[in-house]
Amino acid sequence: MPRLKPLTFLGSSRDDLREMPAAVRHAIGVELMTVQFGGIPTDFKPIASVGAGAYEIRVRDVAGAFRTVYVTKFDDSIYVLHAFQKKTQKTAKADLDLARRRYKLIPGAKP
């Protein structure tokens, strides 16, 4: 049986995720659990501008588009950097900047 890799939420990412609609929280939770077991999320993409090994899980709901940025490349944990609702087609610079700052908080991270 594969080892369950723990999640580490940085900054307000856990609280931000908790504020999302229930269906979105559930969908992102299932996707994160898939990643914890070494699987690949249903809808995700790399975000190299945040840092090496950073990805975003993408969930669309009647309430809008939601994203969770995470990093899996470290052996000790999966780091959840940021969880947010997209308001425009392009990801806001403030959201990317916040994810970059939190990436730098990961022990041993070299963005």
C-alpha positions in Angstrom: 0.0 0.0 0.0 1.4 3.4 -0.9 2.5 5.7 1.9 0.2 8.7 2.6 2.4 11.8 2.2 1.3 14.4 4.8 -0.1 17.9 3.9 1.4 21.0 5.3 -0.6 24.2 4.9 1.4 27.4 4.7 0.0 30.8 5.8 -3.8 31.1 5.6 -4.2 28.4 2.9 -6.1 26.0 5.2 -8.5 28.8 6.3 -8.9 30.0 2.8 -9.8 26.5 1.6 -12.3 26.2 4.5 -14.1 29.3 3.3 -14.8 27.9 -0.1 -18.2 26.3 -1.0 -18.7 22.8 0.4 -18.7 21.1 -3.0 -15.4 22.9 -4.0 -13.8 22.0 -0.6 -14.8 18.3 -1.2 -13.4 18.3 -4.8 -10.1 19.9 -3.8 -9.9 17.5 -0.8 -10.3 14.5 -3.1 -7.7 15.9 -5.5 -5.2 16.6 -2.6 -5.7 13.1 -1.2 -5.0 11.7 -4.7 -1.7 13.6 -4.7 -1.0 12.3 -1.2 -1.2 8.8 -2.5 1.1 9.6 -5.4 -1.6 10.0 -8.0 -2.3 12.7 -10.5 -5.2 15.2 -10.0 -8.0 15.3 -12.6 -7.4 19.0 -13.6 -4.1 20.5 -12.7 -1.2 22.4 -14.3 2.3 23.3 -13.4 3.0 26.9 -12.3 6.8 27.4 -12.9 6.5 31.1 -12.0 5.8 30.1 -8.4 8.7 27.8 -8.1 10.1 24.4 -9.2 7.6 21.6 -8.7 4.6 24.0 -8.0 1.2 23.0 -9.4 -2.3 24.2 -9.2 -5.5 22.1 -8.8 -8.3 23.7 -10.8 -11.9 23.3 -9.8 -14.9 25.0 -11.5 -18.2 25.2 -9.7 -21.4 27.2 -10.1 -19.8 29.7 -7.7 -16.8 30.2 -10.0 -13.3 29.0 -10.6 -11.1 27.9 -7.6 -7.5 27.1 -7.4 -5.1 25.5 -4.9 -1.4 25.8 -5.4 0.8 23.0 -4.0 4.3 21.5 -4.2 5.0 17.8 -4.0 8.8 17.6 -4.8 9.9 17.5 -1.2 10.1 14.1 0.5 8.7 15.1 3.9 5.4 16.7 2.9 3.1 18.1 0.2 3.0 21.9 0.8 -0.2 23.7 0.1 0.8 27.3 -0.6 -2.4 29.1 -1.5 -6.1 28.5 -2.1 -8.2 31.1 -3.8 -11.1 31.9 -6.1 -10.2 33.3 -9.5 -12.0 36.5 -10.3 -10.6 37.0 -13.9 -9.4 34.8 -16.8 -5.8 35.4 -15.8 -4.5 34.5 -12.4 -4.0 37.7 -10.4 -0.4 38.8 -9.8 -1.1 39.1 -6.0 -2.1 35.4 -5.9 1.1 34.4 -7.7 3.2 36.6 -5.5 1.7 35.2 -2.3 2.3 31.6 -3.5 5.9 32.6 -4.4 6.5 34.1 -0.9 5.1 31.0 0.8 7.2 28.7 -1.4 10.3 30.4 0.0 9.1 29.3 3.5 9.5 25.6 2.7 12.6 24.2 4.5 15.2 23.5 1.8 13.3 25.2 -1.0 15.2 26.8 -3.8 12.7 28.4 -6.2 
